[in-house]
Amino acid sequence: MLIVIGATQLIVFDDVDVLIAIEIPLGAQRFPLLYPIRAANRRTVRDIHDEIRAIQANSTPDAATQLAWLRRMALLPTMVRHLLYRLIERQPHWRKRAAGTVGMTSVGMFGAGGGWGIGVPSHTLSLILGGIAAKPGVVDGQIAIREYLSVTIDFDHDIVDGAPAARFVQRLKELVEAGDGLTDDQDAPDDRASLNCVTACDASEEIEFALRHEETSQLCGLSER
């Protein structure tokens, strides 16, 4: 995630921390636990997959703590809540610790077919995976049925210009279609949770690469959100 402080400083973190929502049983209800996958850019698909599964199996105390914190925040006056959010917003390392550097959610895993989403602008880069649906398309000059993944990508245009963003989207498309990061060995999981994680990791690495190597004239003027 790239964070703006005032109008003069841009901070780029080396590690990619992917914030995901994991649905956790909490008593008779289910709770969306917000959980950051740390340093996802330096880890394997299997490692990320195992961590997600471990959280799903053993995170009830964490979910209860997070829910209790949210309830306490809701009791605060609106002005106080906004002040706290503003304070965290202006402290990049606090924000990275709490919310990661890339936001990602996969709503398609709870239904059938494709779809699109409108994200909450909380990260410089956010991805919403809307599911996989079979649709007709042109393949080698012929109409054929293929599976398509619906992905909504949200950029902070104060930081990312349109040209590097478009190149990033094209590169991300190529990586996903090629199954980059997935292997054919028996240890590689084939579920969508792991594909979702590797997608977000590749996304963040590519956007950081684009921002590091683009001419400064292609970056927008920086301002506070």
Secondary structure, 3 states (H helix, E strand, C coil): CEEEECCCEEEECCCCCEEEEEEEEECCEEEEEEEEECCHHHCCHHHHHHHHHHHHHHCHHHHHHHHHHHHHHHHCCHHHHHHHHHHHHCCHHHHHHHHCCEEEEEHHHHCCCCCCCCCCCCCCEEEEEEEEEEEEEEECCEEEEEEEEEEEEEECCCCCCHHHHHHHHHHHHHHHHCCCCCCCCCCCCCCHHHHHHHHHHHHHHHHHHHHHHCCHHHCCCCCCC
